Amino acid sequence: MTTSASRPSEDAISDDGTVTDRLVEANERYAAAFSDPGMDARPVLRVAVVACMDARLDLHAALGLELGDCHTIRNAGGVVTDDVIRSLTISQRALGTRSVVLIHHSGCGLEGLSEEFRHELELEVGQRPTWAVEGFRDVDQDVRQSIQKVRTSPFIPHTDDVRGFVFDVKSGLLREIQPH
């Protein structure tokens, strides 16, 4: 695995550049060798993966996925929000997915975070966020709740293959969580 800390110095950011400049330059190199794979928007494996945005989760590598295999939906905590339900609904109803994999992980930044965060934010910026923090204390229970939200959504037609996991950031292993 290559990380930013182990990349050669030629990929380093110049003194006057930004991280975004580095990303744009990387895209130019990528595009120079790119050829259209001829895929459409329908995932080959007919699966949607909902996961946390944590930078330690390399979902494609961890799950043995290739470009075009799945839809990937990520947010803080891998929380099943209204927008995740929206994305899953489009994924299934318009683009043919049939399975949903939910992945939370150990050491998540949302663990222990409370709605007090919203209150502090409101005091700081003068406006209350319209979204919930969705913090949790028990990652296993949060996965169970996520499974239940997907399975009971009236908008998602295919709920017989909805499974949830906790990814261990130290070992790289998934641990399946059984719903109650």
C-alpha positions as CSV (number, residue, x, y, z in Angstrom):
1,M,0.0,0.0,0.0
2,T,1.3,3.5,-0.9
3,T,0.5,6.3,1.5
4,S,1.2,10.0,1.1
5,A,3.9,9.6,3.7
6,S,5.7,7.0,1.5
7,R,5.4,8.7,-1.9
8,P,8.6,9.8,-3.7
9,S,9.6,13.4,-3.3
10,E,8.7,14.2,-7.0
11,D,5.0,14.0,-5.9
12,A,5.7,16.6,-3.1
13,I,3.7,19.8,-3.2
14,S,5.8,22.8,-4.4
15,D,6.2,25.7,-2.0
16,D,3.6,27.8,-3.8
17,G,1.2,24.9,-4.6
18,T,-1.8,23.5,-2.7
19,V,-3.0,20.0,-2.2
20,T,-5.7,20.7,-4.8
21,D,-2.9,21.7,-7.3
22,R,-1.3,18.3,-6.6
23,L,-4.5,16.5,-7.2
24,V,-5.1,18.4,-10.5
25,E,-1.6,17.6,-11.6
26,A,-2.1,13.9,-10.8
27,N,-5.4,14.0,-12.8
28,E,-3.5,15.3,-15.8
29,R,-1.1,12.4,-15.6
30,Y,-4.0,10.0,-15.2
31,A,-5.9,11.4,-18.1
32,A,-2.8,11.2,-20.4
33,A,-2.9,7.4,-20.0
34,F,-6.7,7.1,-19.7
35,S,-8.8,5.2,-22.2
36,D,-12.5,4.9,-21.9
37,P,-13.3,1.5,-20.4
38,G,-16.7,1.5,-22.2
39,M,-18.8,1.0,-19.1
40,D,-22.2,2.4,-18.3
41,A,-23.3,3.6,-14.9
42,R,-24.7,0.2,-13.8
43,P,-22.4,-1.6,-11.4
44,V,-21.2,-5.0,-12.7
45,L,-21.8,-6.7,-9.3
46,R,-25.1,-5.0,-8.8
47,V,-24.1,-3.9,-5.3
48,A,-24.0,-0.6,-3.5
49,V,-21.5,-0.1,-0.6
50,V,-22.3,2.5,2.1
51,A,-19.2,3.4,4.2
52,C,-17.6,6.0,6.3
53,M,-15.5,8.6,4.6
54,D,-12.5,7.8,6.8
55,A,-9.3,8.0,4.8
56,R,-8.0,4.7,6.3
57,L,-10.7,2.7,4.4
58,D,-9.5,1.7,0.9
59,L,-12.8,0.0,0.0
60,H,-11.9,-1.2,-3.4
61,A,-8.7,-2.9,-2.1
62,A,-10.3,-4.2,1.1
63,L,-13.3,-5.8,-0.8
64,G,-11.4,-6.9,-4.0
65,L,-13.4,-4.5,-6.2
66,E,-12.4,-3.2,-9.6
67,L,-13.6,-0.1,-11.4
68,G,-17.2,-0.5,-12.4
69,D,-18.0,-3.2,-9.8
70,C,-20.1,-1.2,-7.3
71,H,-21.7,2.1,-6.3
72,T,-19.9,3.6,-3.4
73,I,-21.7,6.0,-1.1
74,R,-19.6,7.6,1.7
75,N,-20.2,10.1,4.5
76,A,-19.0,10.7,8.0
77,G,-19.7,7.5,9.9
78,G,-21.3,5.7,7.0
79,V,-24.6,6.9,8.4
80,V,-27.8,6.0,6.6
81,T,-29.2,9.5,6.2
82,D,-32.0,10.7,3.9
83,D,-29.4,11.4,1.3
84,V,-28.0,7.8,1.5
85,I,-31.6,6.5,1.2
86,R,-31.9,8.8,-1.9
87,S,-28.7,7.4,-3.4
88,L,-29.6,3.8,-2.7
89,T,-33.0,4.3,-4.2
90,I,-31.5,5.6,-7.4
91,S,-28.9,2.9,-7.3
92,Q,-31.5,0.2,-7.2
93,R,-34.5,1.6,-9.1
94,A,-32.6,3.3,-11.9
95,L,-29.3,1.5,-12.1
96,G,-30.0,-2.1,-11.2
97,T,-28.2,-2.8,-7.9
98,R,-29.8,-5.5,-5.7
99,S,-27.4,-5.8,-2.7
100,V,-26.4,-3.3,-0.1
101,V,-23.2,-3.6,2.0
102,L,-22.9,-1.3,5.0
103,I,-19.4,-0.7,6.5
104,H,-18.6,1.1,9.7
105,H,-15.2,0.9,11.3
106,S,-13.2,0.8,14.5
107,G,-11.9,4.1,15.8
108,C,-14.5,6.2,14.1
109,G,-14.5,9.9,14.7
110,L,-18.3,9.8,15.3
111,E,-18.0,7.4,18.2
112,G,-18.8,9.5,21.3
113,L,-19.6,12.6,19.3
114,S,-22.9,14.1,20.4
115,E,-25.4,16.6,19.2
116,E,-23.6,19.1,21.5
117,F,-21.3,19.5,18.4
118,R,-24.2,21.1,16.6
119,H,-24.9,23.4,19.5
120,E,-21.2,24.5,19.6
121,L,-21.3,25.1,15.9
122,E,-24.4,27.2,16.2
123,L,-22.7,29.3,18.8
124,E,-19.6,29.7,16.7
125,V,-21.2,30.6,13.4
126,G,-24.6,32.0,14.4
127,Q,-26.7,29.4,12.5
128,R,-27.9,26.0,13.5
129,P,-27.0,23.2,11.1
130,T,-29.9,21.5,9.5
131,W,-28.3,18.1,9.8
132,A,-27.9,15.7,12.7
133,V,-24.4,14.7,13.9
134,E,-25.5,11.0,14.1
135,G,-22.8,10.2,16.6
136,F,-22.9,6.9,18.5
137,R,-21.4,5.0,21.4
138,D,-21.6,1.4,20.2
139,V,-20.5,0.7,16.6
140,D,-22.2,-2.7,16.4
141,Q,-25.5,-1.2,17.4
142,D,-25.1,1.6,14.9
143,V,-24.6,-0.9,12.2
144,R,-27.7,-2.8,13.3
145,Q,-29.6,0.5,13.2
146,S,-28.3,1.2,9.7
147,I,-29.4,-2.2,8.4
148,Q,-32.8,-1.6,9.9
149,K,-33.1,1.8,8.2
150,V,-32.3,0.4,4.8
151,R,-34.5,-2.7,5.2
152,T,-37.5,-0.7,6.3
153,S,-37.3,2.2,3.7
154,P,-40.3,2.1,1.5
155,F,-38.2,3.5,-1.4
156,I,-35.7,0.7,-1.5
157,P,-37.3,-2.4,-3.2
158,H,-34.5,-4.9,-2.8
159,T,-33.8,-5.5,0.9
160,D,-33.2,-9.2,1.1
161,D,-29.4,-8.8,0.7
162,V,-28.6,-6.0,3.1
163,R,-25.6,-6.8,5.3
164,G,-23.5,-4.8,7.8
165,F,-19.9,-5.0,8.9
166,V,-17.3,-3.3,11.1
167,F,-13.9,-2.8,9.4
168,D,-11.0,-3.1,11.8
169,V,-8.6,-0.3,10.9
170,K,-5.7,-2.2,12.6
171,S,-6.1,-5.6,11.0
172,G,-8.0,-4.8,7.8
173,L,-10.6,-7.5,8.5
174,L,-14.4,-7.1,8.3
175,R,-16.5,-8.4,11.1
176,E,-20.2,-9.1,10.2
177,I,-22.8,-7.7,12.4
178,Q,-26.0,-9.7,12.7
179,P,-29.2,-7.7,12.9
180,H,-31.6,-8.4,15.9
